[in-house]
């Protein structure tokens, strides 16, 4: 076999792996920059993204910039509440759409995708028009932000949990009933544990979307300032390096939750196999 033929064969065998690695590098390079800048002492430079000196001060005083602490707490509170409400309602809706037949089911499946397909500026302005028409024009704040976040997180939860349900093997539930388990026992001991990874994934996605949202939040926030809004406002003067600390901390927490969920899932699979 000639050298050219061996080269073509090697490229064909490793092409997918190489492209996958390039995609991962492209995805994680910005995250690596955020992590690096969280240790940056930029007091000597006007360019906040030029690394000057290594320092721990950003991590020791993460809420030093004025107003940053309140914005982070507000974003976390809204994200947690929106995730809780959207996950509960979305999981129930996903079970209904996957396990039951009713009039308007196809239309409901189509409507679910509309918030995901609509531009955020359209959804944000539509929600603002709704709040104003209902008399909340002068009362925009925590409640209106929470309602808006639940609205767009709900679709992502339904789609994620519904995809998990569609991949379940019905024979497992039937086997449980053949062993004299009633419907409630089958749900809690078989169905729910199998769907739980999808629910956790949907909850993590909802939290990330809620914590990260700017456009919809900015239109419906009133006088409240969430973390993305704080970053946008700070950008006019120069983004403080503590912003990178918060971003790095959220990334590490998300990775830890995902790894913990994966470890739990593998242990559960080994226990079932045994």
N, C-alpha and C positions, 0 to 999 in steps of 0.2 A: 504494500500500500504506500502510495506516494505521500510526501510531507503535506502537500496541499489537501489531499483527501483526509488525512488524519486531523488536520486543522479544522476542516469543515465538520468532521464528525465530532470533534471536541466542542466546537462552538454550538452545534445543534444540541449536544447533550447538556450543556451548561447555560444555554441562552436564557431560559426561564428563570433559573436561579440568579443569574447576573442581573437581569432586569428587576427581579424582586429586591435584590440588595440595593440597586440604584434608587428604587422607590423608597425603601426604608431610609437610606441616607438623606434623600431629598426631604423626607418627612421629619427626620429627627435633627437635622442641622439647625433649624430655627430654635428648637427646644434646647439644644446644646448652647446656643448663643445666649438664651435667657438664663440658663444655669450659670454660665460663665460671668455674665454681667451682674448677677446677684452678689458676686464677690468683688465687684469693681469699685474702686475709690476714684470717682470722677471729679473731685473737687478742684482739680487743676486744669480741667479742660471744659470748654463749652460744648464739645461733642460728647453727648452722654453715652454714645455707643462706641467710644474709643477707650479701650482698656488701658488704664493708667497703672494703678497699684492694687495689689491684693489686700483685701481687708475683710474682717469679720463684723465690722460695725453695722453693715446693712442687715445682717442676721440678728445681731444683738439688739438692734433698735428698728424692727420692721415697720413700726407705725409712727416713725418720727415725723413724716410730712403731715401737716395739719389737715384734718378731715379724712385722712386715709383709713384710719381705724373704723370710724363710723360707716364709711362706704363699704368696707369689707364685711363688717357685721351685718349690715343691711342686705347685701347680696347673698350671704350665707343663709340668713333667715328666710328670705324669699325663695331661694333655691331649694331649701329643705322642705318648706311647706308646699311649694309647687310640685316637687318630686313626689311627696307623700300623696297628695290629692290626685295628681295625674296618674301615678302608678296604680292606685286602688281603682279608680274609675276606668283607666285604660285596660287593666287586667280583666275586670268584669266584662267590659265591652268586647275584648278579644275572645273570651270564652263564649259569649253570646253569638258572635259572628262566626266562630269556628264550629260550634257544637249544636247550634239550633237553626232551624229554617223558619223564616217569618217574612211577611210582606214588606218589601222595601230593603231586603238584605243586600241586593246588588247595588242599589242606590247608596246605601250606607257605606259599603266598601269603597265606592267611588268618592263620596264626600270626605271620607277620612283622609284621602291623599291631597285634598285641596289646600289645607294649611301648609303641608310640606312643599307643595309645588308653587304656592303663591310667593311672590317677593315679600320680604319682610316689611318694606315700606308700605306696601298695599295692606297687609294685615294690620300693621301698626296704625295707619291712618283710619282704617275701618273700625278698629276697636276704639280709637279716640272719638270718632263720629258717634259710635254707639254710646259711649260714656257721656258725651256732651248732650246727646238727645235724651238721655235718661236723667239728666239733671246733675251729673257728676263733674261738670266742666270746671267748677271751682274747688272740687274736692279730690283732684287727682293726687295719688300718693301710693302708700303701701298696698292698700286693697286693690286698686286698679292695676298696679304692676302684677300683683299675685294672680288676679283673674286672667290677665293677658298671658302670663307665663304658663298657667295651667292650660289655656286654650291651645297654644302651639306645641306644648310638650305632650299633650294627650294623643295626638296623631302618631308620634314616634313610639310611644308606649304600646299603643294598639298594634301597630305594624310589627314591632319587635316580638311581643308576646304571641301574636297570631302566627308568626313564622315559626316560633318554637312549638306551638301546638300542632301546626300542620306536619311537623317532622316526627311527632310521637307515634309509637307503634300501638295501635288499638288492641293488639293481642295481650299487652301487659295488663290493661284494665280488665279485659275479659277473663284473663287467668285469675286475677284477684277475685272477681265475682264468682268464678267457678269454685274458688276455695272458700265460699260462703261469706265473703266480705260484702257488706251493703254499700250503697252509693257513697255515703259519707266517709266510711272507712277507706274505700277505694280512692276517693279524691285526696284525702289527707295523707295516706300512706304510699300511694303510687303516683297519682297524677301531679299533685302539687310539688313533691320533691323533684320530679322530672322537669317541671315547668319553671322551677325556682331559678335556675341559671339565667333563663330568658328574662324573668322578672327583674332580677338583680341587674342584668345588663341594661334593661330599659330604664331602671331607676338611675343608674350611673349616667346614661345618655341624657336623661331629663335634667339631672343636676348640672351637668356640663353645659347644656344648652341654656338653662336658666341663668347660671352664674355668668356666662359669657355674653349674654344678649345685650346689645346696645340700641339698635334702631327702634325696635318695638318698645323697649323700656323708656327710651328718651322721649318718645311721643306721649307716653302715658304716665310719666313719673311725677309731674307737677314739680314740687320743690324738693323731692327726695333725690338723693345722689347715690347711685350704686357704684360698685367698683369700676366697671367699664366706663361709666360716665365720668368718674374721677380721673381715670387715665386719659380720657379724651380732653378733659379740661386742663390737666397738668401738661399735656403735650404742647399747649400754647406757650408755656414757660420753660419746658424741659422736663422730661419724664424722670422722676426720682428713681434711683436704683432699687429702692425698696419694692417697687412694682414687680421687679424680676424675682424678688424673694417670695412674694405672694404667689406668683406664677409657678415658680419651682416647687414650693410647698404643696400647691394643689396638684401638680403633676405627680409628685412622689406619693401623695396620699391616694390618688387614683390608681397608680401602679400597684401599690400595696393591697388595695381592695381587690383588684383584678387577680393578683397572684394568690391572695387568700381564698378567693372564690374558686380558683382553678385547683388549688390544693385540696379544698374541701370536696370538690366534685370528684377528683381522682380517688380520694379516700372512700367516698361513698360508692363509687363504682367497684373498687376492690372489695368492699364489704358485701356488696350485692353478689359479686362473683363468687365469693367464698361461701 
